């Protein structure tokens, strides 16, 4: 897996996006992710998978674990930037 992946243009915010709008969208996204992970049964998470061209076979449970870790990293990054 590459050391760094660049986010695709379709997931990068436009230059004119306002902080409040981004935070509101983030809060909505967090609520959806939390609900999805809370409802993910261990058996289903380990049975359903995709094959990604960069990382290979990835289960739904692994996607959930990655997403959780990814959000934690961004949260820490935001705290550093904002001085919290």
DAGI-V156885 format. One line per field, one symbol per residue. psi: psi as a letter, one per 30 degrees, with the letter a starting at -180 (. if undefined). A space follows every 50 residues. Layout:
psi = ???
//
This chain:
psi = klekkkklefgkklegkleeeeeeeeeeeeeeeeeeeegjkeeeffekll jkfefbkkleeeeeeeeeeeeeeeeeeeeeefg.
//
